[in-house]
Amino acid sequence: MAEAASQGRKLTFLERFSYGGGDLGYSLAYNMAGAFLLFYYTDVVRLPAEAVGTIFLVARLLDAVIDPLFGIAVDKTRTRWGRTRPYFLFTAVPYALVFIAVFHVPDMAQGWQLAYAFVTFKLLGILLSAGSIPYTALMPMMTLDTQERLKLGGARSVGTSISVILGTAATMPLVAVFGGDDLQAGFTWTTLVFAAISLVALILLFRNCRERFEDKAVASDFKAFPAIMQMVRNRAWLVCFSFCLLYFIRFGVMLGLTIFFAKDVIGKPWLIPVMLPMVSGGLLIAAFIAPPILARTGIRAGCVAAIAVSLVLFAFMALIDSAADWQLAGIGVPPLLFPYFLFSITTSITITAIFTMAAESVDYHQSKHGVRYEGLLSSGISVSTKVGMAVGSALAAYVLAFAAYDPASVTDAARGDIRLAYYAVPSVMLILQAVAVLFWPMGGSKDITTGEGRTDWSDPAEGETA
């Protein structure tokens, strides 16, 4: 009875605010790196693009091994602070310090610079895993109510959008203010400011968000391999993993190439702090409109519809782009910005869906296997996020290498290659996302994220009923 009453308890504004701020704390460094680390390495430190792409790819692929270890650690953790909150407390300061180090490559031989770049970037990824996996695992422990989870997902989307605003729109203006013509000094001071913001956000997460539901069926000495085998047989988790992986491949490619698309293809460098923040603006708007939309349509139908609209908008943007020569046209504000902004909103609806899907896959796991394993399942989603960004960022770097990109002299052929990749790769990823989410399991005759309370988790495709 006590647990049933607790399940119906509405979360406070402070809890939702602090939970959403947790994404700001962990994503700020991540988004700044995603948007500007390729530019920082190639144009400030002057490292070769193909080597940078390999650093991104190898460092993040190692997360496929590292992240499940952190997930298992969360499920085995038993402390007076709970299972997730100690990780927020003890990773906050190291994460902030390594973030600063990533954007402060010393002046030394190029080989040593590449080694430094790899080590610091990998350390940032490890610390991100140590905090973000428990963070994702926290949501299903805070509430069992799907509607409350959608609200938490919306709050997290707000935190994500603010991190993207700061990590993209504010970065280069702050670099200019702090460093002037000295880009390295500008990046150093900017990361100091952002690291302080991250630290405050993570402290609030630790103080104000509590675990209310503990899976007593999971012993602290459980065997990892059987648990992993159960995870990969969890259909809801597999769909969430695939959907998230494809989303972040697309996001990584677009984030990495937008700088070069704006300044070299369109020929308007001032669009960099305009186009990148439009992504965050889309996230912010979607954070408010996605929960009621998804609550009415369900995860599957809502995501497919959002992706279909996104593809139409992106095609319209490409059509506008192909109809004008931006190097010669005297147009002040390119008209492609309007469909680009709407595209950012519609694709961002799926982020709230991903956050909720991750929590629902824990419930699905319990219905099929009798245990929850919040940490392990969350680690798999973390892998998809970081590997997706790694593949996307590496693809962006390899596009530059393929195009023989030279920041001192950009050829028309290079511009053409960048333009083609900017439209083709995201479109393919969106289509694959739509295919993936079609396999999202159903609860009875309804999607698992619709209706009142919990559903029965029957899955006609599997022939099982919980």
C-alpha positions as CSV (number, residue, x, y, z in Angstrom):
1,M,0.0,0.0,0.0
2,A,2.8,2.4,0.8
3,E,4.5,1.7,-2.5
4,A,1.2,2.2,-4.4
5,A,0.7,5.6,-2.6
6,S,4.3,6.6,-3.4
7,Q,3.8,5.5,-7.0
8,G,0.9,8.0,-7.4
9,R,2.9,10.8,-5.8
10,K,3.5,13.8,-8.1
11,L,7.1,15.0,-8.3
12,T,7.8,18.5,-7.1
13,F,9.0,21.3,-9.3
14,L,12.3,21.3,-7.6
15,E,12.8,17.6,-8.3
16,R,11.9,18.1,-12.0
17,F,14.1,21.2,-12.2
18,S,17.1,19.5,-10.6
19,Y,16.7,16.4,-12.7
20,G,16.6,18.5,-15.9
21,G,19.6,20.4,-14.7
22,G,21.5,17.1,-14.5
23,D,21.5,16.9,-18.3
24,L,22.9,20.5,-18.4
25,G,25.7,19.4,-16.1
26,Y,26.7,16.4,-18.2
27,S,25.8,17.6,-21.7
28,L,27.4,21.0,-21.7
29,A,30.9,19.7,-22.2
30,Y,29.6,17.0,-24.5
31,N,27.8,19.5,-26.8
32,M,30.6,22.0,-26.8
33,A,33.0,19.2,-27.8
34,G,30.5,17.9,-30.4
35,A,30.1,21.3,-32.0
36,F,33.6,22.8,-31.7
37,L,36.2,20.1,-30.9
38,L,36.7,19.3,-34.6
39,F,37.1,23.0,-35.4
40,Y,39.4,23.4,-32.4
41,Y,41.7,20.5,-33.3
42,T,41.9,21.4,-37.0
43,D,41.9,25.2,-37.1
44,V,43.4,26.1,-33.7
45,V,45.8,23.3,-32.9
46,R,46.2,22.4,-36.6
47,L,45.9,18.6,-36.3
48,P,45.1,16.6,-39.4
49,A,41.4,16.0,-39.9
50,E,41.8,12.2,-40.6
51,A,43.7,11.7,-37.4
52,V,41.1,13.7,-35.4
53,G,38.3,11.5,-36.9
54,T,40.2,8.4,-35.8
55,I,40.6,9.8,-32.3
56,F,36.8,10.4,-32.1
57,L,36.0,7.0,-33.4
58,V,38.4,4.9,-31.4
59,A,37.8,6.7,-28.1
60,R,34.1,6.4,-28.3
61,L,34.1,2.8,-29.5
62,L,35.9,1.8,-26.3
63,D,32.8,3.0,-24.5
64,A,31.1,-0.2,-25.8
65,V,33.2,-2.0,-23.2
66,I,33.5,0.7,-20.5
67,D,29.8,1.7,-20.3
68,P,28.4,-1.7,-19.4
69,L,31.0,-1.9,-16.6
70,F,29.6,1.3,-15.1
71,G,26.0,0.0,-15.6
72,I,26.8,-3.2,-13.7
73,A,28.6,-1.1,-11.0
74,V,25.4,1.0,-10.5
75,D,23.3,-2.1,-10.0
76,K,25.8,-3.5,-7.5
77,T,26.2,-0.2,-5.6
78,R,24.6,0.0,-2.1
79,T,25.3,3.2,-0.1
80,R,23.5,5.5,2.3
81,W,23.1,7.9,-0.6
82,G,21.5,5.2,-2.8
83,R,22.7,3.5,-5.9
84,T,23.1,6.4,-8.3
85,R,23.7,9.6,-6.3
86,P,27.2,8.8,-5.1
87,Y,28.3,8.9,-8.8
88,F,27.0,12.5,-9.2
89,L,28.9,13.6,-6.1
90,F,32.3,12.0,-6.8
91,T,32.5,12.6,-10.6
92,A,31.5,16.3,-10.7
93,V,34.9,17.9,-9.9
94,P,37.0,15.5,-12.1
95,Y,34.6,15.9,-15.0
96,A,34.9,19.7,-14.8
97,L,38.7,19.6,-14.7
98,V,39.1,17.2,-17.6
99,F,36.6,19.3,-19.7
100,I,39.0,22.2,-19.3
101,A,42.0,20.1,-20.2
102,V,40.4,18.8,-23.4
103,F,40.3,22.4,-24.9
104,H,43.8,23.2,-23.7
105,V,46.2,21.2,-25.9
106,P,49.8,22.2,-25.1
107,D,52.2,23.6,-27.7
108,M,54.5,20.6,-28.4
109,A,55.3,18.1,-31.2
110,Q,52.3,17.0,-33.2
111,G,52.6,13.4,-32.2
112,W,52.5,14.3,-28.5
113,Q,49.5,16.6,-29.2
114,L,47.6,13.7,-30.8
115,A,48.4,11.5,-27.8
116,Y,47.3,14.3,-25.4
117,A,44.1,14.8,-27.5
118,F,43.2,11.1,-27.4
119,V,43.9,10.7,-23.6
120,T,42.0,13.8,-22.5
121,F,39.1,13.1,-24.8
122,K,38.9,9.5,-23.6
123,L,39.1,10.6,-20.0
124,L,36.2,12.9,-20.6
125,G,34.2,10.0,-22.0
126,I,35.0,7.8,-19.1
127,L,33.9,10.4,-16.5
128,L,30.8,11.1,-18.6
129,S,29.9,7.4,-18.4
130,A,30.5,7.4,-14.7
131,G,27.9,10.1,-14.2
132,S,25.5,10.0,-17.1
133,I,24.7,6.2,-16.8
134,P,23.5,6.6,-13.1
135,Y,21.7,9.7,-14.2
136,T,19.7,7.8,-16.8
137,A,19.1,5.0,-14.3
138,L,17.7,7.5,-11.8
139,M,14.5,8.2,-13.7
140,P,12.8,4.8,-13.3
141,M,13.8,4.9,-9.6
142,M,12.2,8.3,-9.0
143,T,8.7,7.4,-10.3
144,L,6.8,4.5,-11.8
145,D,4.2,6.7,-13.4
146,T,4.5,7.1,-17.2
147,Q,3.1,10.6,-17.2
148,E,5.5,11.8,-14.5
149,R,8.3,10.2,-16.6
150,L,7.2,12.2,-19.6
151,K,7.4,15.3,-17.5
152,L,10.9,14.3,-16.3
153,G,11.8,13.6,-20.0
154,G,10.6,17.1,-20.8
155,A,12.6,18.6,-18.0
156,R,15.7,16.7,-19.2
157,S,15.0,18.0,-22.8
158,V,15.0,21.6,-21.3
159,G,18.4,20.9,-19.7
160,T,19.7,19.4,-23.0
161,S,18.5,22.5,-24.9
162,I,20.2,24.9,-22.5
163,S,23.4,22.9,-22.8
164,V,23.2,23.1,-26.6
165,I,22.5,26.9,-26.4
166,L,25.5,27.5,-24.2
167,G,27.7,24.9,-26.0
168,T,27.0,26.2,-29.4
169,A,25.5,29.8,-29.5
170,A,27.5,31.2,-26.6
171,T,30.9,29.4,-27.3
172,M,32.4,31.5,-30.1
173,P,31.1,34.9,-28.7
174,L,32.7,34.0,-25.4
175,V,35.9,32.9,-27.1
176,A,36.0,36.2,-28.8
177,V,35.3,38.2,-25.6
178,F,37.8,36.3,-23.5
179,G,40.5,35.8,-26.1
180,G,40.1,38.3,-28.9
181,D,42.5,37.1,-31.6
182,D,44.0,34.5,-29.3
183,L,41.6,31.6,-29.9
184,Q,43.4,29.3,-27.4
185,A,43.0,31.7,-24.5
186,G,39.4,32.2,-25.5
187,F,38.6,28.5,-25.4
188,T,40.4,28.1,-22.1
189,W,38.4,30.8,-20.3
190,T,35.1,29.7,-21.9
191,T,35.6,26.1,-20.6
192,L,36.4,27.5,-17.2
193,V,33.0,29.3,-17.1
194,F,31.1,26.2,-18.5
195,A,32.9,23.9,-16.1
196,A,31.6,26.0,-13.2
197,I,28.0,25.9,-14.5
198,S,28.3,22.1,-14.9
199,L,29.5,21.7,-11.3
200,V,26.6,23.7,-9.8
201,A,24.1,21.7,-11.9
202,L,25.5,18.3,-10.7
203,I,25.5,19.4,-7.1
204,L,21.8,20.3,-7.4
205,L,21.1,16.9,-9.0
206,F,22.8,15.2,-6.0
207,R,20.9,17.2,-3.4
208,N,17.4,17.3,-4.7
209,C,16.7,14.0,-6.6
210,R,16.0,10.8,-4.6
211,E,15.5,7.2,-5.4
212,R,12.1,6.0,-4.2
213,F,11.9,2.5,-5.9
214,E,14.5,-0.1,-5.3
215,D,14.5,-3.5,-7.1
216,K,15.0,-5.9,-4.2
217,A,15.1,-8.8,-6.6
218,V,18.6,-7.7,-7.8
219,A,21.3,-8.9,-5.4
220,S,24.5,-6.9,-5.2
221,D,26.5,-10.0,-6.2
222,F,24.5,-10.9,-9.3
223,K,26.3,-12.4,-12.3
224,A,27.0,-10.0,-15.1
225,F,27.0,-12.2,-18.1
226,P,23.5,-13.6,-17.7
227,A,22.2,-10.1,-17.0
228,I,23.8,-8.9,-20.3
229,M,22.2,-11.8,-22.2
230,Q,18.8,-10.8,-20.7
231,M,19.4,-7.2,-21.8
232,V,20.1,-8.1,-25.4
233,R,16.8,-10.1,-25.5
234,N,14.8,-7.1,-24.2
235,R,12.9,-5.9,-27.3
236,A,12.1,-2.5,-25.9
237,W,15.7,-1.9,-25.0
238,L,16.9,-3.0,-28.4
239,V,14.6,-0.6,-30.1
240,C,15.6,2.3,-27.8
241,F,19.3,1.5,-28.3
242,S,19.0,1.4,-32.1
243,F,16.8,4.5,-32.3
244,C,19.1,6.5,-30.0
245,L,22.2,5.3,-31.9
246,L,20.8,6.5,-35.2
247,Y,19.7,9.8,-33.7
248,F,23.1,10.7,-32.5
249,I,24.9,9.6,-35.6
250,R,22.8,12.1,-37.4
251,F,23.2,14.7,-34.7
252,G,27.0,14.2,-34.6
253,V,27.3,14.6,-38.4
254,M,25.2,17.8,-38.5
255,L,26.8,19.3,-35.4
256,G,30.3,18.7,-36.8
257,L,29.6,19.9,-40.3
258,T,27.3,22.9,-39.6
259,I,30.3,25.2,-38.9
260,F,31.8,24.3,-42.3
261,F,28.4,24.3,-44.1
262,A,27.7,27.9,-42.8
263,K,31.1,29.5,-43.4
264,D,32.3,27.6,-46.5
265,V,29.2,26.3,-48.4
266,I,26.7,29.1,-47.7
267,G,29.6,31.6,-47.3
268,K,28.1,33.3,-44.2
269,P,30.3,32.6,-41.1
270,W,27.9,34.7,-39.0
271,L,25.4,31.9,-39.4
272,I,27.4,29.6,-37.2
273,P,26.1,31.1,-33.9
274,V,22.6,31.2,-35.5
275,M,22.2,27.7,-37.0
276,L,23.7,25.8,-34.0
277,P,21.5,27.5,-31.4
278,M,18.4,26.7,-33.6
279,V,19.0,23.1,-32.6
280,S,18.7,24.0,-29.0
281,G,15.7,26.2,-29.7
282,G,14.1,23.2,-31.3
283,L,14.9,21.1,-28.3
284,L,13.5,23.7,-25.9
285,I,10.2,24.0,-27.8
286,A,10.0,20.2,-28.2
287,A,10.5,19.8,-24.4
288,F,7.1,21.4,-23.9
289,I,5.1,20.1,-26.8
290,A,6.5,16.5,-26.9
291,P,5.0,15.1,-23.7
292,P,1.3,15.9,-24.5
293,I,1.9,14.8,-28.1
294,L,3.5,11.5,-27.2
295,A,1.0,10.9,-24.4
296,R,-1.8,11.1,-27.0
297,T,-0.2,9.3,-29.9
298,G,2.2,6.9,-28.2
299,I,5.9,6.5,-28.8
300,R,5.7,4.6,-32.1
301,A,3.1,6.7,-34.0
302,G,4.4,10.0,-32.5
303,C,8.0,9.3,-33.6
304,V,7.2,8.1,-37.1
305,A,5.0,11.2,-37.7
306,A,7.8,13.5,-36.3
307,I,10.4,11.9,-38.6
308,A,8.1,12.0,-41.6
309,V,7.6,15.8,-41.1
310,S,11.3,16.2,-40.5
311,L,12.2,14.6,-43.8
312,V,9.8,16.8,-45.7
313,L,11.3,19.9,-44.1
314,F,14.8,18.8,-44.7
315,A,14.1,18.1,-48.4
316,F,12.5,21.6,-48.6
317,M,15.7,23.1,-47.1
318,A,17.9,21.3,-49.6
319,L,15.6,22.5,-52.5
320,I,16.0,26.1,-51.3
321,D,19.7,25.7,-51.0
322,S,20.1,24.2,-54.4
323,A,18.2,27.1,-56.0
324,A,20.7,29.8,-55.0
325,D,24.4,30.5,-55.3
326,W,25.2,31.7,-51.8
327,Q,28.6,32.8,-52.7
328,L,27.2,35.3,-55.2
329,A,23.6,36.1,-54.0
330,G,23.2,39.2,-52.0
331,I,20.7,37.7,-49.6
332,G,21.0,38.8,-46.0
333,V,19.2,36.0,-44.2
334,P,19.0,32.8,-46.1
335,P,15.4,31.5,-46.5
336,L,16.6,27.9,-45.7
337,L,16.7,28.9,-42.0
338,F,13.0,28.7,-41.6
339,P,12.6,25.0,-42.6
340,Y,15.8,24.3,-40.7
341,F,14.3,25.6,-37.5
342,L,11.1,23.7,-37.9
343,F,13.2,20.6,-38.7
344,S,15.1,21.1,-35.4
345,I,11.8,21.2,-33.5
346,T,10.3,18.1,-35.1
347,T,13.4,15.9,-34.8
348,S,13.8,17.1,-31.2
349,I,10.4,15.5,-30.3
350,T,12.1,12.2,-30.5
351,I,14.6,13.1,-27.8
352,T,11.8,13.2,-25.1
353,A,10.7,9.9,-26.6
354,I,14.2,8.4,-26.1
355,F,14.4,9.5,-22.5
356,T,11.0,7.9,-21.8
357,M,11.7,4.8,-23.8
358,A,14.8,4.2,-21.7
359,A,12.8,4.2,-18.5
360,E,10.0,2.1,-20.0
361,S,12.5,-0.5,-21.2
362,V,13.3,-1.1,-17.5
363,D,9.7,-1.9,-16.8
364,Y,9.5,-4.1,-19.8
365,H,12.6,-6.0,-18.6
366,Q,11.0,-6.6,-15.3
367,S,7.9,-7.9,-16.9
368,K,9.9,-10.4,-18.9
369,H,12.7,-11.4,-16.5
370,G,11.5,-10.4,-13.1
371,V,14.3,-8.0,-12.4
372,R,15.0,-4.4,-13.5
373,Y,18.8,-3.7,-13.8
374,E,18.4,0.1,-14.2
375,G,22.1,0.6,-14.3
376,L,22.9,-2.0,-16.9
377,L,20.1,-1.0,-19.2
378,S,21.0,2.6,-18.9
379,S,24.6,1.9,-19.7
380,G,23.5,0.4,-23.0
381,I,21.6,3.6,-23.9
382,S,24.7,5.6,-22.9
383,V,26.8,3.4,-25.3
384,S,24.4,4.2,-28.2
385,T,24.5,7.9,-27.4
386,K,28.3,8.2,-27.3
387,V,29.0,5.7,-30.1
388,G,26.5,7.5,-32.2
389,M,28.1,10.8,-31.6
390,A,31.5,9.2,-32.2
391,V,30.5,7.8,-35.5
392,G,28.8,11.0,-36.5
393,S,31.8,13.2,-35.5
394,A,34.2,10.8,-37.2
395,L,32.1,10.9,-40.4
396,A,32.2,14.7,-40.3
397,A,36.0,14.6,-40.0
398,Y,36.3,12.0,-42.7
399,V,34.1,14.1,-45.0
400,L,36.6,17.0,-44.6
401,A,39.5,14.6,-45.2
402,F,37.8,13.2,-48.3
403,A,37.1,16.7,-49.6
404,A,40.8,17.6,-49.1
405,Y,39.6,20.5,-46.9
406,D,42.1,23.2,-46.4
407,P,41.0,26.0,-44.1
408,A,43.3,28.4,-45.9
409,S,41.9,27.7,-49.3
410,V,38.5,25.9,-49.7
411,T,37.8,24.6,-53.2
412,D,34.4,24.3,-55.0
413,A,34.8,20.5,-55.0
414,A,35.3,20.6,-51.2
415,R,32.1,22.7,-50.8
416,G,30.2,20.3,-53.0
417,D,31.3,17.3,-50.9
418,I,30.4,19.0,-47.6
419,R,26.9,20.1,-49.0
420,L,26.2,16.5,-50.2
421,A,27.1,14.9,-46.9
422,Y,25.2,17.5,-44.9
423,Y,21.9,16.5,-46.6
424,A,22.4,12.8,-47.5
425,V,23.7,11.3,-44.2
426,P,21.1,12.8,-41.9
427,S,18.3,11.8,-44.3
428,V,19.4,8.2,-44.3
429,M,19.7,8.2,-40.5
430,L,16.1,9.6,-40.2
431,I,14.7,6.9,-42.4
432,L,16.5,4.2,-40.4
433,Q,15.2,5.7,-37.2
434,A,11.6,5.4,-38.5
435,V,12.2,1.8,-39.4
436,A,13.7,1.0,-35.9
437,V,10.8,2.6,-33.9
438,L,8.2,0.5,-35.8
439,F,9.5,-2.4,-33.7
440,W,8.7,-0.7,-30.4
441,P,6.6,-3.2,-28.3
442,M,3.0,-2.6,-27.5
443,G,1.2,-3.0,-24.2
444,G,-2.1,-4.8,-24.8
445,S,-3.9,-2.8,-27.6
446,K,-2.2,0.4,-26.6
447,D,1.3,1.8,-26.8
448,I,3.1,1.4,-23.5
449,T,3.3,5.2,-23.0
450,T,-0.4,5.9,-23.4
451,G,-3.4,5.5,-21.2
452,E,-3.8,5.7,-17.4
453,G,-1.2,4.1,-15.2
454,R,0.6,0.9,-16.2
455,T,-0.3,-1.3,-19.1
456,D,-0.1,-5.1,-19.2
457,W,2.9,-5.5,-21.5
458,S,1.4,-8.1,-23.8
459,D,3.5,-8.3,-26.9
460,P,1.7,-10.0,-29.8
461,A,4.9,-10.1,-31.9
462,E,6.6,-12.1,-29.2
463,G,3.6,-14.2,-28.2
464,E,4.2,-13.5,-24.5
465,T,2.0,-11.9,-21.9
466,A,3.5,-10.6,-18.7
